[in-house]
């Protein structure tokens, strides 16, 4: 390669330009829908290719493989799996509120099962898809070259149907995403008609009278507050809480069961059943005894309560919180404005953009029709001239060597008129044919004048678009099979958060955490040590607890983790690694295990470098597996102890064998930090601490006996001092307990 073709380019500049090109390509050519037809390029190409294959709603379907082959061969140079997945989704009535493809064969189901292979399924367009394509041959939209330059494809579809909001869209681009839930087309048409009459209508008028919220193909109940719904539609960003629809079936003798008849949008029923079954197994919802899937054509999930005294409302609230019986459907109305610029639109802006597109399509189709009429009138004018001078025209055609030029010169004809006369058949020269031509000429002239008037009158244009929308509303609105609203609205729940906590049966257990970090629990408060461990493992922590308690695990790196006491596995096995329950760092280990008691209890936490502080028991609770950082340990140090701070004095001792006693009020209470120096150890480490009441004295173990020292003046001092040698007989292990 010649060095003259190599140009020095800054790496940052080259990467920035190429990444920007990639991002723009992903945004405009793959992930975001066009606000005008609500389609991404792959969907638009699918519908256009099926139209080219004449797969109309009333024609027999063809193999999906044929459609996919045409799409990837002519229009969409991507993987066949991606194209077929897009085709399948357009045919699923549980994914699309108004399906655009009529699929024959197995196209998946609400359980989450995949569709059959494309060689087994067949497809054709639906009536709604035909409306999206209506007028595409009448210069209604622009076309561009396909990827190989061998043909043309539409930039956007004419879209007589408000597909963007009716069917919604989801997509993830580079640095942005879109998520638009489906809506009811009858309500959309009513709002569009109102906007045509009142272009300045605000959001409140549209929401209050026409569009109360999304309408999902799988139904469900929307429990979002009205103010939140309004805010979402006003900004184009937000979300909606969607719940399953359920009812209580009475069984007699006071017994009942709960039947779920509609699951939330895009929730796979089989995975939902598995999740509820897991909640029952893990006793997260102890009031639920069983779940059964009795679905056939319609969804029917049966939930059996543990007893007839269980409140069905409370039981369902727990399930809504802990399973996909309630989901949050996001709204991110991020679309391509004019097919080029990504923009987050409000609801009125999206509706107005659709109307502007329909008006533009109407004008373009009108101009195209005027061009066709002008051409036909030109031909008819030539015919009429020929009829008026029939004998002379016949003579010129029979005798002249160049009849076309002679006809043009003799009768002042255009080339189009001359060609039409020369191509006229003899049988078309009868009197009846002349009368038919004059009638057609008059009708086309009247139509031309009407279309010219339409182009000059904006009000007539809006009325015409309104008539088209009324026809859509009549065909797919409330009175049609697809038109009835499926998603209803209900007031937001008023249950307290405490009422929704999993109700765990209270029973005594003993929790074991081994030296190597395996945790398990056994029923009852065990007192004997007959517990088996893995080879090379042994006992480390044993706690008597109840299933309603919470375990607090303090690690050497200063983090604290919370595990519900009912979660450790039970049985005769060895349990499971505690690291599967909490995100314990690789270089950290569990140092202290205690129970959360609350009620104002405090703990003294300290590190090996002699620093520590008081922390409230409630401030140690962590809500996630990652836990929370409480004690910030210095390099080379680690959390050593956490003892209950019940008293007014503190005794600390380190490996320097110096005992220091001081007032508890010298230690600050904090929620997080390094703390203060409890004792100077001159390079040693803090080994133990104890909080006690001074008047009762300091006690420690001496073999089988317990010694209590009440005269502590020798060791009493200030926090941060070194202390003095402990009294005779103090344990050599330098432990206070």
Buried (B, 14 or more C-beta within 10 A) or exposed (E): EEEEEEEEEEEEEEEEEEEEEEBBEBBBEBBBBBBBBBBBBBBBBBBBBBBEBEBBEEEEBBBBBBBBBBBBEBBBEBEBEBBBBBBBBBBBBBBBBBBBBBBBBBBBBBBEEEBBEBEEBBBBBBBBBBBBBBBBEBBBBEEEEBEEEEEEBBBBBBBBBBBBBBBBBBBEBBEBBBBBBBBBBBBBBBBBBBBBEEEEBEBEBBBEEBBBBBBBBBBBBBBBEBEBBBEBBBBBBBBBBBBBBBEBEEEEEEEBBBBBBBBBBBBBBBEBBEBBBEBBEBBBBBBBBEBBBEBEEEBEBBBBBBEEEBEBEBBBBBBBBBBBBBBEBBBBBBBBBBBEEBBBBBBBBBBBBBBEBBBBBBBBBBBBBBEEBEEBBBBBBBBBBBBEBEEEBEEBBEEEEEBBEBBBEBBEBEEEBBBBBBEBEEEBBEEEBBEEBBEBBEEBEEBBEEBEEBBEEEEBBBBBBBEBBBEBBBBBBBEEEBBEBBBBEEEEBEBEEEBBEBBBEEEEBBBBBBBBBBBBBBEEEBEEEEBEBEEEBEEBBBBBBBBBBBBBBBBBBBBBBBBBBBBBEEEEEBBBBBBEBBEBEEEBBBBBBBBBBEEEBBBBBBBBBBBBBBBBBBBBBBEEEEBBBBBBBEEEBBBBBBBBBEBBBBBBBBEBBBBBBBBBEEBEEBEBBBBBBBBBBEEBBBBBBBBBEBEEBBBBEEEEEEBEBEEBEBBBBEBBBBBBEBBEEBBEEBEBE
